[in-house]
């Protein structure tokens, strides 16, 4: 009696290849990996996702473009990273990437973060695309929580990672009730929330995920981008796709679509203000700045110095080389309206300082 049963005529044992060659050892993880080709991506479809998944994602994007701001469901697939770390953005990007595209990934404005580097590496290995850190060279830009400072063109596409898809969830946790509100364009509860914000703080103080109307129809969560970036979505030349893998939803802002942040007539929408501050590296005053602390630990006390730097690391590097370079330097036309109006920001700062008795925030 043998250890293994003899297979029926015309069939081969599981560990013996049909062509009669040497059996492929699969008794360990190392042996299985060694049986793959040296490039490490053999067996994967182009751009990692199977063709059925990519077709479904493209159909969902087309519907999202046809109905701006409307949340379109799709079958979110497992990806080689945890949900909540950009799985929706990766699926959207991989489904529209082509061999001739140049791919850029940024995370909170930085190209060098671990998450951005790993996503670029996944695209390079499975889609065989070129990658860049230069915004103006990219055909497709995937971003977590920022829109680049340089103007995007009609030949570029922007994919934003989204953790929470519905802006109404900050006022009601019931998705069923919120879907009814979207269907009836009933956003009264959000207006009450903004009014309470003004009563408590004197102005609307929503740092990110600012509720925004798209095409005067759907209330949209613009992803946790700062208020500084929200005006960039209005009448933009580029297509913006917002994808949430954990919630399996996609929505979009097509080119040249009206995007208006909710605000009152006597409390207009304002962006982040940086009065009297500039980037310590490139001295920019017209970019979104973030605080960085540098300090030294002494025996009894800790001393720290707060500095400000451009959040968009790629554009900051260009400004260090050429301090006078504008955000629309790569366009044929000049004077492109991109982002917040700096004159309005300065006016708001002066008015608020007067209301507070001259004390700055």
LINHU-V874082 format. One record per pair of residues at least 24 apart in sequence whose ideal C-beta (glycine too) atoms are under 10 Angstrom apart, sorted by sequence separation. I is the first residue (numbers start at 1). J is the second residue. If there is no record, write none. Layout:
<<I;J> <I;J>>
This chain:
<<53;77> <103;127> <111;135> <187;211> <233;257> <234;258> <235;259> <284;308> <286;310> <287;311> <288;312> <52;77> <94;119> <119;144> <168;193> <171;196> <233;258> <234;259> <280;305> <284;309> <287;312> <93;119> <97;123> <101;127> <103;129> <105;131> <116;142> <187;213> <233;259> <234;260> <280;306> <281;307> <284;310> <50;77> <102;129> <103;130> <104;131> <105;132> <106;133> <116;143> <232;259> <233;260> <234;261> <280;307> <281;308> <282;309> <283;310> <289;316> <49;77> <64;92> <90;118> <94;122> <99;127> <101;129> <102;130> <103;131> <104;132> <105;133> <116;144> <185;213> <231;259> <233;261> <279;307> <280;308> <281;309> <282;310> <284;312> <287;315> <48;77> <86;115> <90;119> <93;122> <94;123> <97;126> <98;127> <99;128> <100;129> <101;130> <102;131> <103;132> <104;133> <106;135> <115;144> <190;219> <222;251> <230;259> <231;260> <277;306> <278;307> <279;308> <280;309> <281;310> <287;316> <49;79> <85;115> <86;116> <89;119> <93;123> <97;127> <99;129> <100;130> <101;131> <102;132> <104;134> <221;251> <230;260> <231;261> <277;307> <278;308> <279;309> <280;310> <48;79> <57;88> <61;92> <97;128> <98;129> <99;130> <104;135> <113;144> <185;216> <187;218> <220;251> <222;253> <230;261> <277;308> <278;309> <279;310> <284;315> <48;80> <60;92> <86;118> <90;122> <94;126> <97;129> <102;134> <104;136> <106;138> <185;217> <187;219> <220;252> <278;310> <279;311> <281;313> <284;316> <287;319> <85;118> <86;119> <90;123> <94;127> <104;137> <105;138> <185;218> <186;219> <218;251> <220;253> <279;312> <282;315> <286;319> <57;91> <58;92> <61;95> <81;115> <85;119> <93;127> <104;138> <109;143> <110;144> <185;219> <227;261> <274;308> <282;316> <56;91> <57;92> <60;95> <61;96> <94;129> <102;137> <103;138> <104;139> <105;140> <106;141> <107;142> <108;143> <109;144> <182;217> <281;316> <282;317> <284;319> <57;93> <93;129> <102;138> <103;139> <104;140> <105;141> <106;142> <107;143> <108;144> <109;145> <110;146> <170;206> <182;218> <279;315> <281;317> <282;318> <283;319> <284;320> <54;91> <57;94> <58;95> <81;118> <101;138> <102;139> <103;140> <104;141> <105;142> <106;143> <107;144> <108;145> <109;146> <182;219> <214;251> <222;259> <279;316> <282;319> <283;320> <53;91> <57;95> <58;96> <80;118> <81;119> <101;139> <102;140> <103;141> <104;142> <105;143> <106;144> <107;145> <108;146> <109;147> <181;219> <182;220> <214;252> <215;253> <231;269> <281;319> <282;320> <56;95> <57;96> <100;139> <101;140> <102;141> <103;142> <104;143> <105;144> <106;145> <107;146> <109;148> <167;206> <170;209> <214;253> <215;254> <220;259> <222;261> <230;269> <281;320> <282;321> <284;323> <54;94> <55;95> <79;119> <106;146> <109;149> <169;209> <171;211> <214;254> <231;271> <279;319> <282;322> <283;323> <286;326> <287;327> <49;90> <53;94> <54;95> <81;122> <98;139> <106;147> <170;211> <178;219> <212;253> <216;257> <217;258> <230;271> <279;320> <282;323> <284;325> <286;327> <48;90> <49;91> <53;95> <54;96> <80;122> <97;139> <98;140> <106;148> <119;161> <167;209> <215;257> <216;258> <227;269> <229;271> <47;90> <48;91> <54;97> <79;122> <96;139> <97;140> <167;210> <168;211> <214;257> <215;258> <216;259> <219;262> <227;270> <228;271> <229;272> <282;325> <47;91> <51;95> <96;140> <104;148> <167;211> <214;258> <215;259> <216;260> <227;271> <228;272> <49;94> <97;142> <164;209> <167;212> <213;258> <214;259> <215;260> <226;271> <227;272> <228;273> <47;93> <48;94> <49;95> <80;126> <94;140> <115;161> <163;209> <167;213> <213;259> <214;260> <226;272> <228;274> <47;94> <48;95> <93;140> <162;209> <212;259> <213;260> <46;94> <47;95> <49;97> <92;140> <93;141> <94;142> <212;260> <213;261> <45;94> <47;96> <48;97> <93;142> <212;261> <213;262> <47;97> <92;142> <211;261> <212;262> <46;97> <47;98> <167;218> <168;219> <170;221> <210;261> <211;262> <288;339> <46;98> <47;99> <90;142> <104;156> <167;219> <169;221> <210;262> <211;263> <287;339> <288;340> <46;99> <89;142> <166;219> <167;220> <168;221> <210;263> <286;339> <89;143> <102;156> <104;158> <105;159> <107;161> <166;220> <167;221> <286;340> <89;144> <165;220> <166;221> <167;222> <206;261> <86;142> <101;157> <105;161> <165;221> <206;262> <286;342> <86;143> <164;221> <204;261> <212;269> <285;342> <86;144> <163;221> <165;223> <204;262> <85;144> <162;221> <164;223> <204;263> <210;269> <228;287> <229;288> <286;345> <97;157> <162;222> <163;223> <164;224> <203;263> <204;264> <228;288> <96;157> <162;223> <163;224> <203;264> <210;271> <227;288> <228;289> <160;222> <161;223> <162;224> <226;288> <96;159> <145;208> <160;223> <161;224> <204;267> <206;269> <225;288> <93;157> <95;159> <145;209> <160;224> <203;267> <204;268> <226;290> <92;157> <94;159> <160;225> <198;263> <202;267> <203;268> <204;269> <205;270> <207;272> <93;159> <198;264> <203;269> <204;270> <92;159> <203;270> <273;340> <91;159> <92;160> <93;161> <194;262> <198;266> <271;339> <272;340> <90;159> <92;161> <160;229> <193;262> <194;263> <195;264> <198;267> <271;340> <89;159> <92;162> <194;264> <197;267> <270;340> <271;341> <275;345> <88;159> <89;160> <90;161> <191;262> <269;340> <271;342> <274;345> <275;346> <88;160> <89;161> <175;247> <190;262> <195;267> <273;345> <86;159> <88;161> <89;162> <160;233> <191;264> <194;267> <271;344> <272;345> <273;346> <275;348> <276;349> <48;122> <86;160> <87;161> <88;162> <158;232> <270;344> <271;345> <275;349> <47;122> <48;123> <86;161> <88;163> <147;222> <158;233> <187;262> <269;344> <270;345> <273;348> <274;349> <275;350> <47;123> <85;161> <86;162> <147;223> <268;344> <273;349> <48;125> <49;126> <84;161> <86;163> <88;165> <146;223> <165;242> <270;347> <271;348> <275;352> <48;126> <49;127> <85;163> <145;223> <146;224> <147;225> <158;236> <165;243> <166;244> <270;348> <275;353> <47;126> <48;127> <84;163> <144;223> <145;224> <146;225> <147;226> <149;228> <162;241> <165;244> <270;349> <273;352> <46;126> <47;127> <83;163> <143;223> <144;224> <145;225> <146;226> <149;229> <152;232> <156;236> <158;238> <159;239> <160;240> <162;242> <164;244> <268;348> <41;122> <44;125> <45;126> <46;127> <47;128> <144;225> <145;226> <147;228> <148;229> <151;232> <156;237> <157;238> <158;239> <159;240> <160;241> <161;242> <162;243> <163;244> <165;246> <166;247> <44;126> <46;128> <47;129> <143;225> <146;228> <147;229> <154;236> <155;237> <156;238> <157;239> <158;240> <159;241> <160;242> <161;243> <162;244> <163;245> <164;246> <165;247> <229;311> <270;352> <41;124> <44;127> <146;229> <147;230> <149;232> <153;236> <154;237> <155;238> <156;239> <157;240> <158;241> <159;242> <160;243> <161;244> <162;245> <163;246> <164;247> <165;248> <166;249> <228;311> <41;125> <145;229> <147;231> <148;232> <152;236> <153;237> <154;238> <157;241> <158;242> <159;243> <160;244> <161;245> <162;246> <163;247> <165;249> <276;360> <40;125> <41;126> <147;232> <151;236> <152;237> <153;238> <154;239> <162;247> <164;249> <165;250> <166;251> <226;311> <275;360> <39;125> <40;126> <41;127> <143;229> <147;233> <151;237> <152;238> <165;251> <275;361> <41;128> <151;238> <152;239> <162;249> <273;360> <152;240> <162;250> <273;361> <147;236> <162;251> <71;162> <147;238> <159;250> <160;251> <73;165> <160;252> <147;240> <159;252> <160;253> <71;165> <237;331> <71;166> <158;253> <167;262> <61;157> <141;238> <143;240> <61;159> <69;167> <157;255> <141;240> <142;241> <237;336> <140;241> <142;243> <154;255> <237;338> <153;255> <154;256> <235;337> <236;338> <152;255> <234;337> <71;175> <234;338> <232;337> <234;339> <231;337> <232;338> <71;178> <231;338> <232;339> <71;179> <231;339> <232;340> <230;339> <231;340> <229;339> <230;340> <231;341> <71;182> <228;339> <229;340> <70;182> <228;340> <69;182> <227;340> <108;224> <109;226> <228;345> <89;223> <149;284> <149;286> <149;287> <149;288> <147;288> <146;288> <69;212> <96;239> <69;213> <70;214> <69;214> <70;215> <96;241> <203;348> <68;214> <69;215> <95;241> <67;214> <68;215> <69;216> <70;217> <71;218> <67;215> <68;216> <69;217> <70;218> <93;241> <95;243> <68;217> <69;218> <71;220> <92;241> <203;352> <67;217> <68;218> <69;219> <70;220> <71;221> <92;242> <93;243> <202;352> <67;218> <69;220> <92;243> <68;220> <69;221> <89;241> <91;243> <92;244> <203;355> <69;222> <88;241> <89;242> <90;243> <92;245> <202;355> <88;242> <89;243> <91;245> <202;356> <88;243> <89;244> <90;245> <87;243> <88;244> <89;245> <86;243> <87;244> <88;245> <91;248> <86;244> <87;245> <88;246> <92;250> <86;245> <87;246> <88;247> <91;250> <84;244> <85;245> <88;248> <92;252> <83;244> <84;245> <85;246> <87;248> <88;249> <149;310> <83;245> <84;246> <88;250> <149;311> <150;312> <82;245> <83;246> <84;247> <148;311> <149;312> <81;245> <82;246> <83;247> <148;312> <150;314> <83;248> <146;311> <147;312> <149;314> <150;315> <79;245> <145;311> <146;312> <148;314> <149;315> <76;243> <78;245> <148;315> <149;316> <76;244> <77;245> <150;318> <74;243> <76;245> <149;318> <74;244> <76;246> <149;319> <71;242> <72;243> <74;245> <76;247> <77;248> <68;240> <76;248> <69;242> <71;244> <75;248> <76;249> <65;239> <73;247> <74;248> <76;250> <64;239> <65;240> <73;248> <74;249> <150;325> <151;326> <153;328> <65;241> <71;247> <72;248> <73;249> <74;250> <138;314> <150;326> <151;327> <64;241> <71;248> <72;249> <73;250> <135;312> <150;327> <151;328> <153;330> <61;239> <64;242> <71;249> <72;250> <109;287> <136;314> <149;327> <150;328> <151;329> <153;331> <64;243> <70;249> <71;250> <72;251> <109;288> <135;314> <136;315> <148;327> <150;329> <151;330> <61;241> <70;250> <71;251> <72;252> <133;313> <134;314> <135;315> <150;330> <151;331> <60;241> <70;251> <109;290> <133;314> <134;315> <150;331> <61;243> <69;251> <70;252> <108;290> <132;314> <136;318> <151;333> <60;243> <68;251> <69;252> <134;317> <135;318> <153;336> <57;241> <67;251> <68;252> <69;253> <133;317> <134;318> <64;249> <65;250> <67;252> <68;253> <69;254> <151;336> <57;243> <64;250> <65;251> <66;252> <68;254> <151;337> <152;338> <63;250> <64;251> <65;252> <67;254> <151;338> <60;248> <63;251> <64;252> <65;253> <66;254> <69;257> <150;338> <151;339> <60;249> <61;250> <63;252> <64;253> <65;254> <68;257> <149;338> <60;250> <61;251> <62;252> <64;254> <65;255> <68;258> <69;259> <149;339> <60;251> <61;252> <68;259> <147;338> <60;252> <65;257> <135;327> <147;339> <57;250> <136;329> <137;330> <136;330> <135;330> <136;331> <134;330> <109;309> <113;313> <109;310> <110;311> <111;312> <112;313> <109;311> <110;312> <111;313> <112;314> <108;311> <109;312> <110;313> <111;314> <108;312> <109;313> <110;314> <106;311> <108;313> <109;314> <106;312> <109;315> <111;317> <106;313> <109;316> <106;314> <104;314>>
